[in-house]
């Protein structure tokens, strides 16, 4: 009976959060940071079962609060990490001072990352590396306070859910692993993508004694405060579509006025609901517009080979012009079907009550305030980022205000070249310029060892996904090759320095 009540309370909490989000969906439509498209895991247990037996799961007794000395700060929780020993030191392990590659988990359970982030396994044999994957606190099986319901109950329990605590978790676990396996002199390379890429870069800056270097893939560390223009993201989405097809771009541009025209007519929302085969009748035009906005953003962000989602979507839009239903909105719907596949319904589907949705909402309502807005120079209706409204909505949700300037205060960001060239080293910032988040990325070398590698046709985190010899274009192969050679240089110099002091 108690379990049933707890389950009901948990569902009620989720419903309350999501209902609150729907009140002001336009202001909260910040595209998700994730290395892979549609990576919210519906059933992590099934995915875990498919992972190779070379991966062994462990749990570390992690400190709840690393930065205070109150009695409750010393509480602990079980944090999951996974190790693959197969390649370490060619069998010699720590005796060879072989390197350790560490994937820093981000805003989702660790299970999916192990199966799709191929950079570590693809290069493990070359480096004789130990592979370590660490789950981010409050996700997957790394939940404080004994249960997800308790951990996400209110702002008091959520207050320990932030990036500074997370990277300190990683430092504790890495130092513990190095001690446990007598790997004191094994160089560590941390790797992350998107939000995890930001964590990798920040980890190298904050804990240089724990990591020799970092590969930060598609890490928009400059998309805070006013460092990056707020329309940077959607400007690149627009450019991606326009370069794919001028007629597709023009059709999308014209579609917003058509949607508004239909919505203003008697029974117009009902017509739009039927035309777009919505899962529930539309309550207003914004439901449809927000959905389309995110469909286009998703296609651009993950516009990767061999399918290239932008081309698929535009192929649907342009191809519809040849059929009998060739009005603007029929073309748009054909693009949705080409992108999403033939489904029973689209738009306002049953709400995904995943832990990622709820967890990352807290993160964006506390410290990860990325001011992404839309001006009148894109293919989208203007929708500027209004910080005051954003703060009000977050306060309604959690009872506390976001700290929009905290990331640049704690990690920096302004005048990044001037600052980082004076003390930082061994960071690769990798980006694909078709990725809308590259607008907030580091695209120029900062120093000889803090370098930017980008590809004109690359998409979000493509370089750290598993290599595919059949479909990877030459430019992607060369990007990964350059990253590996840079890391080899870091490790080689480290071994020379280590030899000099022994």
N, C-alpha and C positions, 0 to 999 in steps of 0.2 A: 504493500500500500504506500509506504514511504517513497519507494522508487517511482511509483506512478505519479505521485504528487510532485516529486523533483523534476520528472520529465515534463510534466505540464508547465511548471514554473519556467523551465528552460525554454520551452517552445513559446511561452508567453513573452519572455524576454526578447527572443529573436523577432517575434511578430512586432513587438513595440519598436525595436530598432529599425526594422525595415519599413514599417509604416511611417516612422519619423522621416526616414530618408526620402520616401516618396513625396513628401510635402514639398521639397525643394530639390527635386532630382537634377535639374539643370545645373545647379551650383555644385553638385557632388559628382558630376559626370567626369571625373578625372580618370583617364585610361589607366588600367592596372599596370603596375610594374611587375613583369614576370618574364623569365627567359623563354618560355614556350607559350604558344597560342592555346588558349582554352585549357590552362593547366590546373584549374580547380578540380581537385580529386574527389570523385564521388564515392569511391570505395578503395581507400589506400590499402586495405588488407589484401585484396585481390592482387593489386600491383606488387605488393611486397613479396608475394609468393612467387612472382616471376623473376625476381632478382637472383643473380648468380649466387651459388653457395660460397663463393670467394669472399662475399661481404658478410662480416660478422657484426652483430649489433651489441652495443654496450650502453650502460647508463652511468652517468656521473652525478654525484650528489652535489648539486649546484647551489650556490648561495643566492638567496632571493634578492638581496639588496647589497650591491658592492660598495656603495658610496656613503653609507651611514652606519652609525654604531648604536642605533636603538635596538632593544632586545628583539623586536620582530624582524629586524634586518638579517639576523642570523638564521632565520628559517631557511629550509632547503627544499628543493624539489628534484625529481629525477629528470635529467636532460639526456636525450638520446644522441648517440653518435655511432657511426658505422666505420669499420676499418676493413681494408683489403690489403692483406699481407703478401699476396701472390708474387709481386715483382720486387719486393724490397731488398735492395742490395744484392740482387742476383742470388738471394738465399743467405747472404751474409748479414742482412739487416743493419742494425745499429753499428756493428763492427766495421762496416764500410763507410760509416757516416753518410749513408745514402739519403737523398732528399725526401722530404715529406710534402706531398701535395694535399692541400686542404680546401675542400669546397665549403663555403660559408652559406648555410641555409638561409632562406629569406621568408617571404610571407606565405608559406604553404607547408604542408607536411613534407618530410624529407624523402619519402618513398619515390615520388615522381622524379626528383632530381637525380637520384642514383641511376635511373634507367635512361634518362635523356641527355644529361650533361656528359658528353663523351670526351671532352678535352683531357680529363684526368686519365681515364682508361686507355684512350688512344695513344697517350705518350708515356704511360707508366713503364713499359718495358725499356724504352729508350733511356729513361733516367734511372731505372731500377728504383722507382719511387714507392714509398708507402702512401697509400691513399686513405684519406680521412674525410668524412662528411659529417658536419655538425648541424643539428636541427636548431632553428631559431626558437627562443623561449616563446611560450603561449601558442605554439603551433604543433600539430601532429601529436606526438606522445610526450612532449616536453612542457607539461602543463603545471604551473604552480597551484598551490592551495588545494590539491587533491582531486579536483575535477574542473572541467571546463566551465560548468555552471558557476562555481565559486570564483574561478579566476576572472571571469568576465562579468561578474555581478554588478560592479559599480566602479566609479573612478578611483576609489581607494585601492581596490585590488588591481585595477588596470594600470595604476600609476607606476608599477615596476616594469611595464611593457614599453620599452623604448630602445633605440639603437645603441645608446651608451652602455646600458646594461647588457645588451646582446653581444657587443664586441668584447666586453670584459668576460662574459661567459666563455667566448671562444678562446681568449687568452688563457683562462684558467684550465680549460680542457687540454689545450695544446701543451702547456707546460707540464701538466700531469702526465700526458702521453709520453713526452720526451723523457721524463723521469722514470716512468714505469718501464719503458723499453730501452733504457740506457742509451738514449739517442740525443744526448746533450748537444752534440756537435752536428747533428743532422740539420741542414738548412731547410727552412719551411717556406713554401710558396703558397699564398692564399689566393683563391680564385672565386669570383662571384659574378653574377649577371644581373643587370637592372638594379633593383634595390640592393640585392646581394653584391653587385659590383660596387655600389657606393660603400657598402660595409667593408669590402676588401680594401678599397683605397683608404678609407678612414682607419681601418685596422693597422695598415702599414704606417700611417702617420702617427697614430696614438701608441702603438706597441711595436716599435722597430726591433726590440730585443726578442720578440716572439716570432717575427716573420722577416725573412730576408727580402722578400719582394711580393708584389701583388699584380694579378691580372684582373683589371676592372673592366668587364665587358658591358657596353651600353649603359654606362653609369651616369645619369644626368645630375651630377653633383652641383651644377651651376644653375639648376632650375629652382632657385630659392630667392626670396626677396625680389629685387628687380634686376638681378644680374643678367638674366635672359629675358628678352621680350615675351610677354605673356602669350602672344599669338604664335610663338615659335613652333609649337607642336602642330597646330592645325595648318600653319603655312606649309609645312613639309607634307602633310597629308594631301593638301591641295596640289602641290607640285607633283607628287607621285601620280595622282590621277590624271593630271593634265599631260604629263609626259607619256602616260600609257595610252591615252586617247583624248583628243580635243573634244570630240563629240560627246564622249562619256562625261567629261568634266562639265560641258555646257548643259547637258541634260540634268545633272545633279544641281547645278546652279539654279536652273529654272524650276526645279521640283518643289522648292520650299514655298514659293508663292502659290503653286498649284495646290499644295496641301492646305495652306491657309484659306485659299478660295473655296475649296470643298468644305472645309471645317466651318466656314461661316454661313453655309447654306442650310436650309431645313433638311434634316436627315443626313447631313453631310458626313458626320462622324460615322454613321451606320454604313454609308457607301465606302468610306475609307477602310472601315473594319473589314468589309467583304473583299475589297480590292487587294488588301494586304494580308488577308487570311489571318487576322489577329486571333490570339488565343482567347481573349475576352474582348467585349465591345470597348472601343476607345472612349475614354471619358473626356479627353481633350486632344488637340493636335500635338501637344508637346510630347505625349507618350510615343507617338510615331516618329517625330523629329529626333528625339533623344536616341531612340533605337537605331535609326538610320545613321545618325552621327557616329555612334559607337561601332556600327558595322563597318563604316568607311575607315575609321581610325584603326580598328583591329586589322583590317586587310592591309593597310599601309605599314603598320608596325611590324607585322609578321609576313611581309611580302618576300618570301624566300623560295628558292628553287626546291623541287622542280615545278611546283604548281603555280607559283606567283599569284596569290589571291587577288591583287589589284587587277591584273590582267583577266582573271576569271570573272570578276565582278563586272568589269567594263565590257567583257565579251558578252555577258548576259544583257547588259543595257543596250549596247550597240546592235546585238543580234536581234533584239525584240523589234527594232525598227523595220525589219524585213517581214514581220508577221502582220496579222490582221489587227491585233490590239497594239497599236503603236503610239498611243497617247503617252504623254510624259510619265505619268505615274505607273502605267503598265510596264514601261521600260525600267523604271526604278525597281518595281517588284521582281521583274525578270532578273535584275542584277542581284537582288537579295537571294533568290532561289539558286542562282549560279554560285553564289558565295557560300550559302548555308546548306545547300542540298534541298531536295524535295521533302518538306516536312508537312505534317498535318496542320501546323499553325506557326505563325511568326509573331513577333512583337509581344509585349507583356506576357511572356510564358510563365508557368509556375515559378515562383521565386526560389532561387538557389540559396538555401540556408546554410551555406558552407562556412566553416570556421575561417576561411580566408576572407570571405566577404565581411564578416563581423570583425575579425581581427584587424584587417588593414583599414577598415573604417576608423577604428580607434587611432591607429597610427597617423592617418591623415588629419585627424581631428586633434592631435596633440602636437607632434613635432614635424611630421612630413607634409608641411603645407606648401604644395607646389602650385603657384599661381598661374594655372593654365586657363587662358581665356581665348576668345575669338573676336577679332575686329572685322572691319568691313573689306579686308583685302583677300579673304579666303573664299572658298566655294560654299561656306556655311553661313547661316544667319548670324549676325553679330550677337555675341553673348559674353560680355566682358566679365572678368573675374572681379567680384566685389568682396573685398576682404571683410568689411563690416558685416555683410550678410552671412558670409561663411562662418565667422566667429559666432554670430547669433545662433545659427543652426547647430553648430557643435555644442554650444552651451545648453541648448534645448535637449540635445541627445544625451550628454554626459554630465552636465552640471559644472563643467570646467571649460575655460577658454583655451584655444590653441595657442602655441607659442610660435608665431610665424617667423621670427627672427632667430630662433634657437639654433638651427642647423648652422647658419653662417657664424653665429657666436661661438659655438662649440668646436666646429670643424673648419671654419673658414670658407672662403669662396671668392670674396672680392679680391681683385688684383692677384689672381691665383699664380700667374707666372712670376710676378715680382716677389711674392712671398715664398712659394714652394721651391724656387730655384736656389734659395739660400740654405735650405736644410733638408728637403725631401730627396729621396732616391728610390730607385728600383720599383717604379710603378708603370705599368702599361695601361693606358686608357684606349680601349678599342671601340670603334663605332662603325656602323654602316650608315651612310648618309641618306638612305631611303627610310631609315628609322626616324619617326617624328621626334623621339626622345633625344636624338643626336643634337637637336637644337640646344639642349642643356648640357651637352657633353664637352669634354676637353678635346679639342680638334687640332691643337698645335703642340709641338714639343715644348716642354717647360725647361728641360735641361738634357744633358747627355743620357741620363738614366731614368728620367721621368718623361716618357715618350707617348706620343699619340699615333696610333695606327688606325687608319680608316679606309674604307673601300666605298667607291662611288655607288655601287649597286647593292651594298650590304643592307641587311635588316637587323632587327632587334636580337642581340645576343647570338647571332648566327655562328660566330667563330668558336664558341664554347660548346655548341651542340655536337653530337656524334658525327664524325666524318662519313661521307657517303661517296665512295669512289665512282659510282655510276652517275651521280647527278651533281656533284659539287663542281662549280665552275672554276676555272684556273685562278681567277682573282681571289677566291675564297681559300683555295689550297695555298696560295702564296701568302695570304694574310696569316694563316695559322703557322706556316713555316717561319715567317718573320718573328712571330711571338715566341715560338719555341727556341729559336736561335738567340733571342734576347735573354730569355730565362737561362739558357745554357751559359751565356756569358756571365750572368750574375753568379751562378753557382760555381763556375770555374774560378772567378776572382775570389769568391769566398773561400774555396779550398786553398788557394794560394796564400791568402791571409792567415787561414787557420794553420797551415804548415809553417808559416813564418814565426808564429808565436809558440809553437809546441817544441 
